[in-house]
Structures are given as structure tokens and as C-alpha cells.
């Protein structure tokens, strides 16, 4: 299906498109078509439905498409690259696998689409007298644009700009050619071209068009040799806040744009991905390819030690508008560790196909002297699953900006302080903690002497006590919040708004010094924790109503133990999750 002019379709029906396919068609091509006037009911202008497979979509121009330019429903092994559209939205749904939708160009208006595609679509010149259309009064082409210039901050991206063309009725758009092949279109006298290869030499030319589709002669040719600089993040050690369904952090730095990292299913924003570059660099740029074509807010930071961070790029105030986002600065940030935090994902969750980092090696450090080993840690039990580890500061000739803490020989945290709170421990179990000091050059000390401690017994005062709640949904009853099982939960009634509450009767006046609340989600709750001797008069144990939680398990400590028979937790805000608690635990003095 090539070189067709398709318009004015799907005015009352939805399940169809300008070009619609079914089933497998090895070698099938949809190319050179001009598709326009597709109203809102149509599912997709190009619609690959129910088992469509092996189709290649390229070089099509789409204009005035109300809903989305492409839909793949059970579409497999389909490529859609190098197409031009005024409507960037597309969908891959159901069992659509092995598809590649990338390198498509969004233009601002119909008269910015490449004239070469639009003019070639439909009847061949010898037959256009059969359907002549409106009379053409403008037959004069614009002048050729000036020879372009290029900025190449990355090995795969060139930013072209050129002196504008002129026309008696006005220039509406430009087409950009790479080595004679149409690769982009724009309404401005500049464009960003991606998908290039470091070290390769390319020739770029530009043509101009007017509203009537008259196309100019090409500009002078610009030859550009792309810089050969490596992606510093490629296949380097990487960690993340979470991951889901095999979409592990390593897939964001494997150099394969068909694999991705994705945060844990159902987890709210924010999420993060962190790369260890293995050495110190003056980082001046990064390229992030997200799963979706828009809707992400994010921040990129660089650190020498995983403790002190400086911002490389701040994109937290506005959503992305393209799958691939570029960050470059003339003021490099020095460090070994690079972290990308997705602060907002429009409900998609953090999901990244590729994360590239660029820069130059930093000047080598002259400091080769490691700090002295820190003193032996002290471990203070706070709860059966929670301890505070602290240690005497280490000494060094240049200072100690960071410490690495190990639990039973496994690294569990990095901090700039001389204390670390450690959670998720098992009650009545022995643990060994050691600490290593690092200086600014990341010279590491010998480990401290080990501190060995056995965690406290789990004497949960609320365990299996009488409990009531404002409501509950399905089988997520209040009793499941005090059953000692972190895989079961209480949840408020479906569809009910905040606030919601749950209340435990401890059975008698009891000395309470701490409460642990484990919510279903790791963040996004505001709550008020109260206690009472009679269930009528209430006092505040902790007020967490001014900001959202940032972890699933939340710990509340009284300055002094309080006497209480009743504990009540009110979820005042749940970020639309609804009140949902895996466990509410209470403890006395330790």
C-alpha cells in the first residue's frame, strides 16, 4: 500500500482506519501515503489489527488526524519509523510484541509536511486531470534555503540551522535530507536529527515549501563528521528504586532500544535509576529514551560519592513531549555516579529504554592515601525490625565525606553522617555490622571492627487484638491489619473518599512508646495517629498530616511512653489509593 491519497473517512464508525490490516503479511509495506481528514471516531489512521504482522510503515504523511496516527492491536513484529504527522499520539495494545515505533517526526501543521510525499501521493501526474481538485494559483517555488550549519554535542545527534528561504506567499516548512534521503521536516529554520553514528560523515541539505506544496531547490550541502565519544553508562553497574517483570535496571544501559527498565508495578512516583561510571568524569550531557512519547518529569544529578549531588538537568517543571530527551550543559558536573529521578510519570511509572551519559575523564586525583578505619560501631535496637548503627568518625588527610555500611558482609547503605538507621530486620536474629570510610577520591579504609547484635523479640501489643474501621472492601477486613501477616491488609470501602480510619483496642491500659504502620503503597499517605484511655478523649501520638509518606513502613516514636488502651490511625490523604494498611503494630519500652 504505497503512494495513496486517503481522506475524509470514518465519520460515524470507529473500528477502522485509512489503512487497515489483518493477519500476517511478510514484506508488507505501508509507504508514501498522504492520509488526512481522519475524525475523532476512528481508532487509528493506520490500524494494524488482530494478528497483523511483519508490516513496515515508513515515509507516510498524516494531517488532521483527530485521535491517533497509529494503532496496533495484537500487532506483532511491526515497524513504524520515518513517518511525518501533525498528530503524534499512537497506541500499542493487547498482545502487541516485537514492535518498533521510533524516529517519527511531528510537525506543527499540514503545510509543514514534506511536499515530496504529499505531491507524490494519489493519482499519477498523467491521470490527475481525471480528478483535478481546486485550481492551483500559486506555482512559484520558494528560493533555496542557505547552507545549514551544525552543532554536535552528542555522537548520535546533530542540531542543524540554516538561513531562511523566501517566497512570494510565505515559506511554511522545510524538508531535511541526509545523504539524499528525506529524514525530517519542520516549520522552523532549525531541526534536531538523531540516530546518527559517532565517527561517520554525513551530508545534509534542506529544501523549503510553501502552502501550495511548491518545493524549492536544495540548499548547499553541509558535510559533518560526528564526534567519536563513548556512552559512559553503557553496560556499567546500575541500581534502581525498584523493577518489575524482568525489566531490570541493566536493560536501561545495555545499548538495546528494545529493552527497558521499569519501576515496580503499581508503585507511585518518584522512581530512580543510578549508574556507577567506574571513574570520575566531567559529565556534560545525557540522553534519556523513555517508554512513552510524552508525560515524564525528571531530574539528572551527578555525585562523586553517592552522598553529595549536583544537578545536571532539571526537567521537573514540565512534561516531556518526545520519547527521547536530551540534556547538555557547557558547565560540566564532576562525579562518578549519575542518577535519574522520575518525579512525575503521568501514571505510566518510571520506564526507560535507554540512558546514555557523556563527558570527559576528570583530572586524576593525587590523593592515594586511604582514611583510617572507623571505630567499632554501636548498635541501638529501636524495634524488633529496626536499629540505629553509629560509629566514631574516621580520620583522613583530606577529610571523610562518605561511609559505606555493611550488614553481614553485604553493602546496605552510603551516608555522609556517622549513623544509619537499618530497617526490615528479623526479630531475635543476630546481625553483624561493619563500616568503611571513603575520602573524596573514593580511597576506602579497612573495615571497622564488627558490631554484633541480636534484634529484639517481636512483642507486638496490637497483635490479634480487637479492631474496628470506618469501612472495608471485599475481604480486606480490619482484622488483617493486626494478624501479624504482612501479605494481608485492611482496605477502606471501594470508591469511598478520604478520610478513613482504623482503631485497635489493646484490651487494657498499656504503656506504648512506638507504633509501626506498614501501608500498601510505599508513598503518598498523610495520616494522624492518636491514643486514648477511654475511646472518647483522644491525644496525638504523631501528626503526619502535612506531608506524604515516602516509604511503606513508617515508624512513630513518643518522646516518653504514653498510657493507652486504644490506638486510632486516620488516613487523611491517600493520593487516591484509599486507606490501605498491611499491618499496624504497637510496642512498649525497650
N, C-alpha and C positions, 0 to 999 in steps of 0.2 A: 504494500500500500504506500505508494510514493507519489509526491507532487500533486496531491489533490487539494482543491479549494472547497472546504466544508463549512457551512454556516447555517444559522437560523434553524436550529434543531431543538428537540426535547422541550417543547414549550409547556406540555401538560403531563408528560410521563417522566419518571426519574431513572428507572433501571436500564440505562443505556448511555451511549456517548457518540461523539462524532466518529470515532473509530472504535469498534467493539470487537473483541476476540474471545474465542473459546477454544480450549484444548491445546494440545501440543503442536507446535509448528517449527521444527528445527530450521534455522536460517530465515525465519520470518522477520521482515523489516518494515518499520513504520518510519518514513523519512521524507523530508522536503514538503510536508503538508502544511497548508495555511488553514488553521482552524479558528473560527471567530463567531461571535454571537451565540454563545452557549449559555442559556439562562440557568437560574438557580435550581430548578428541579433535577437537572442532570447530575448523576453521581460523579461522573468524570468525563472530561473532554476526550481523553484517551483512556479506555476502560478495558483492562485485561482481566477477564472474569473466569471463575471456576475451572481451574486446571490449565489456563493459558500458560505456555512455557516456551522458553528459548526465543522470545521476541526481542529485537533490538530497536529501540526508539532513539533516533538522533536527527538533528537538523530540522526539527519541526518548529513552526512559529505559531504561537497561540495568542489570541487577542480577545478581550471582552468575554472572558470565561468567568462566570459568576462564582462558582463554588470551588472547584479544584481542577487543575490541568491534567492530573493523572490519578487513577485508582487501580490498584492491584488487589483483587480478591481471590485468594487461592492462586495467586500468580507466582510462578517459580522460575528461577534462573533467567530473569528478565533484566535487561539493562536499559537505562534511560539516561543518556548523557548527551551534552551538547545541544540541548533544546533551548528555545527562546520563548519566554512567556511574560505576559503582564500580570498573571496570577500565579504566585509561587507555591500555593498550597497543593499538597498531594497526600495520599494515604496508601500505606501498605497494610493490609489487614488479613485476618484469619490465618490460614496456613501459607502465607507468602514467604518463601525462603529462597536464599541464594540470589537475591535481587540486588542490583546496583543502581541507585538513583543519586547521581552526583554530577558536578560540573555543568549544571543547567543555569542559564542566565535569566535573571529577572530584569525587565526593562520597565520604565515608568509609564509608557503609553504605547498605543498601537503604532504610531508613526515613528517609533524608535526601533521597531523590529527590523531585522536585516532585509533591505529591499531585494537582495538577490533571492531570498527564499520566497517572499511574498509575490514577487513578479513572476517567478517561475512556476508557481502553483496554479492548478486549474487547467483550462484549455491551452493547448499548444498555440504558439503565435499564428500559425496558418489557419487556425479554426476559431480564433477569438471573435471574428466578425459574426459568428453564429449567436453569440451572447455578449454583445459589446459592452453592456453596463453603461454607467453615466459617462457623458462626454468628458474627455480629458483636455483641460485648457492649459495646464502647465506641463510643458515638455522640456524645459530647460533644467539641466542638472546643476547642482552646486559646484563651486570651484573645489579643487582638491585641497584637503587639509594640509597643514605644514608637516614637515618630517617630525615624527614623535621623538621624545626623549624618555629615558627610563631611570628609575631608582630601584635598585635590587638589594633590599635589606636582608632577604632570605634567599637560599639557593633554589627555592621552588616557586618564588613569587616575584613578579615584576610589576611595578607601578608605572604605567605609561601616561604621558600627557603630550598634547600637540597644539599648535596654533589652530584656532578655529577656522573652518571653511566659511564661505559666504554664499548667499543665494538671494535671488530677487524676491522670493516669497518667504524665505526663512529656512534655516537648517534645523531639522527636527531630530536627527540622530546620526550616529556613526557606527560603522561596522569595522571590526578589527580582525586582521588576518595575520596568522603566524605561519611562515613558510608557505604562503599561498592558500592556506586553509582558514575558513571562517571560524573564529574561536570566541568572539564576544560581540556585544552590541551595547550601546549606551546613549543617553541623551546629553551627556557632558563631554567635554574635551579631555577626558581622562578616564582611565579604567585600570582595575587591578586584575592581572592574569595569574592564575595559579596552575598547578600541575606541571610545572617545568622541572628540569633536571639540572642539578648542580654540575658545572663544567661544560654543559652543552651550549652551543652557539645558535641563536635564533634570529630570524629576520622578520621584522614587524612592519606592516603597512596598514593604513587607515583610509576608509572611504566615507564620504558624507552622503546623506539623503535628505530630501525634502518631503513635505506632506503628501505629494503626489507619487512618491516612490521613485523619483528620479535619483540615480546614484552617480556620484562623481567619479572621476579618475582617482586612482590610488595616490596616496601621499608618497613622498620619498621613503625609501626603505631604511629602517634602523636595524643594525646588527648588534646583538647583545650576547655576551658570554656570561652565563650565570656563575656566581661565586661558588667555589667548591669548599663548603664548610660543613662539618658533620652535625647531625642531630645529637646533642649531648645526652638526651634522655633515652636514646634508642637502646632497648634491652638492658637498661640499668635497674638496680634493685628498686622496687616500688612498693608502697604500702597505701592503704586506704581506710576510710572510716568504716566501711562495710562492703560487701559484694553480694551478688545474687546469681543463682542458676548458672554457675560456670563462667560468668562474666567477671573474671578476676582482674585485679589491678594490672597484672603483667600484660594483659591484652591491650592496654592503652599505650604501651611503649614497645610493641612488637613490630612496628612498621607495617602492619597489615590493616588496611582501612575496612576490612570486612569483619574484624573482631572488635570487641569493645569491653570496657569496664562499666559496670552498672552498680549503683548502690543497692543495699539490701531492699528487698521487696516491701513496700508499704511504709518504709521509713520516711519521715519528713525531712525537709531541708533544715539545716545545711548538710552537705556531704563534702568529703575532701579526698584528694589524691596527692601523694607525696613521692618525689623521686630523689634518690641519692645519686648525684652525678659522679661520685667516686673521687673527686678532687675539686679544688676551689676554682671557680670561673668568674669572670666579669660578664654576667648574664645581661644581654641586651634585647632579647626577644623570645617569643614563644608563639606557637601555632596550636590552636585547640580545635579539633573537629568533633562537634557534639553529635549525638544520635539524631536529634530533631533539627529542623531547619531554622527554628527560632525559639525564643522563650526562655533563655537562660540568663541569669545574673551571676557574676563570678568575680573572684579576686585571685591574682597570682602574686605570691610572695617568695622571697629568697632569704635563706638563712645560712650563716657559717656553721651553726652548731645545733640546729633544731629547737632553739630556745628564743633567740633574738631574730625577729623577722622584719624585713623591709619590703614595701610594696613595689612590685614591678609594673603591675597593671591593675587598675580598679575599674571593673565593669559592673559595679553593684547598683548603679542608679538607673540603668535602662536595660531592657531585654535585648539579647542578640537578635539579629534579623537574617542571619545566614548560618548554615551548618558550621562553616569554618571561620574562625575568628582569629585575627592577627594582632599581636601586641608587640610594639617595638619602641625602644627608647634610645635617645642619644646619650643618656646618663646611666650607664650600666650599674647593676647592683651586684655586689660581690658576695659569693656564697657557694656552698656545696650542695645545699638542699633546696629544692623548688617544690612549692605546694600550691595546688589549685583548689580553691574552695568554691563550690557551687552554693551560693547564698539563696538563690531562687531558681526553681526549675519549672514553674507553671504547671505543677502537678506531674511532670514527667519523671522526676527523680534524676539525680546526677547520673549521666550516661555519656561516655566519651569514647569515640572510635580511636582517636589518636591525639597524643600530647607530645609536642616537639619543643625542645629548648635549644636556644642558640646563644653563643658568646665566645669569648676567647679565654685562654688559660690565664689565671691570675699570676702575678709575680710570686715566685716561690718564697715560702717563709724561711727566715734564717733561724727560727726557733726550733730546735730539735730536742729540747730538754723537757721531759715529761714532768707533770706535777708529782708531789709526794702522794702516797696513798692516803685516802681519807681515814679518819679514826673509825673504830668499830661502831656500827650503827646501834641505836637503841630503838626497840620496837614497843609501841604503846597500843595495846588492844583497846579498841573502841566499841566494837560489836563482834558477834561471832564470825562475821564475814568481813570485818573492816579493821585495819590497823593503820597507825601513823608510824612511818620509818623516818628517823632523823639521825644525823651524824655530825661529828666535828668537821669543820671545813678543812679542806686540803690546802697546801701551800704550793706556790709556783713563782718562778722569777718574773712572769708576765701577768699572772692572775689566772683564776679558775672560773670561766663563765658558765660551765655546764658540768653536770654529773649524770652518769648513767647508772640506773638501779637494776639489779638482777635479783630475781626470785628463783631459788633452786637452780641457779645457773642460766636462767632464761631472762633475756632483757625484757623489762616491763615498763620502763619509762625513762624520760630525759627531763631534767629540770635545771633551772638556774639557781634554785634555792637549796637549802641543806635539809629539806624534809620532803616527803612524798607520802600521800595517802594512797593506800592499796586496798582495793575492794575485791569483791567476788571470790573471797577465800572460803574454804570449807571449815565449818566448826570442828573443834577438837582435833585439828590436824597440825603437825609440825611443819614449819617452813624455815628456810634459810635465806637471809638477805645479805647481799654484798653491794658495795658502791665503788665505781671507778670515776676518778676525776679527769677532766679534759681541759686543756688550755685553748687559746684562740686558734692555734694551729692544729687542733684536734690531736695533739700528743696525749696519749692516755696513760694514766698511772697504773700501778699494780692495784689489784682489787683490795678493798679493805678486809679486815678480819670479818668473818661471817657472824651475823647475829641470828640465833636460832630461837624460835618462839613457837609455842603451841597455842592455837587460837582458842577462844572461849567456847564453852558449851552453849548450845542454842536453846536458852530458856525463854522462849517467846511467850510473853504474858497474854497475848491475844489468840494464841493457837486454839482453834476449835471452840472458841467462846461464842456466846450468843451474839448475833449480828443482825442489824436491820439496815435498810437502804431506802432512798427516795423512790426507786423503781429498779427493775432489772429487765433484761431482754433475753428471749429464748431460754437456754439453760444456764446462762451466766448469772447464777444466783449469788446473793451476798455471802453465803457460807463459803463460796470458793475463794474469797479473798482472805480467809483465815484458816484454810485447810492445810497449810504447810507445803503446798504443791505449786511451784512457780510456772507450771504449764496450764493451770486453770485460772479463771478470772471472774470477777464481778464486772458487769457492764450495765450501764443505765438503760432504760427503755429505749427501743429503737425510735429514732426520729425526734426524741424529746430534746429540748434546748437546755443549755446550761442555765442555772447551776444544778448539780446533782450531789448527793451525799451518801455516805456510808458510816454506820455507828456501831461500835463494839462495846459490849458490856463485859468488863473484866471480872465480874462476879462479886467483887468486894473492893474496899478502898485499898489501893495498891500504889507503891512508890514507883513512879515512871521517870526515867531520865532520858530516854531516847525512843524514837519511832522511825521505822524504815517503811517507806511507801514505794512499791515497785509498780509503776504504771505500764500499760500495754505498749505505748509508744515511747521512744527514747527522748522525746522533747515535745513541747507545745502545751503543757498544762500549767494553769495557775490554781492555787488551792489555799484553803485555810484549815489548819489543824488545831482543834480545840479539845479541852478536857473539862470534866465536871464530876462533882461528887454525888450529885442527885439527879442528873439528866435534865435539870431545869436551868440552873445558872451555869454559864459557860465562861471559861477563861482561855486566852490564846496560848497555845503551845508554840506554834510557828505561823507566821503570816507570810505566805508566798504568793500573794495576790497581785503583786506589782510587776512581776516578770515571769516569763515561761520557764519551765524546767528545761534542762539541757541534757539530761540523761534519764534512763528508765528508772534506776534506783535512786531514791532521794532520802537523805539522812537528816533527821531533825534532832537536835540536842538541846536540852534545857540547861540553863546556867546552873540551876540547882534542881535536884529531883522534886517532882510535884506529886501530890497525893490525888489520885483519880480513880473513879470506878468506871467512868465512861470516856471513850475517845470518839471524836467525830471528825471526819475528814470531808470537807465540802469542796468539790471541784467547781471553782467559779468561772474558769475558762478552759476549754479543751481543744482549741484550734479545730473545731468541727469533728474531733474524734469521738466526742462523748466521754463521760466519765467511765474509765475502764482500768481496773486495778488487779494485777496478778496477786499481790499479797500486801497486807497491812500487818506489820509486826511491831510489838512494843517490848521494851526491855527496862529492867530496873538498874540498880547500881552495879558497876563492875569494879 
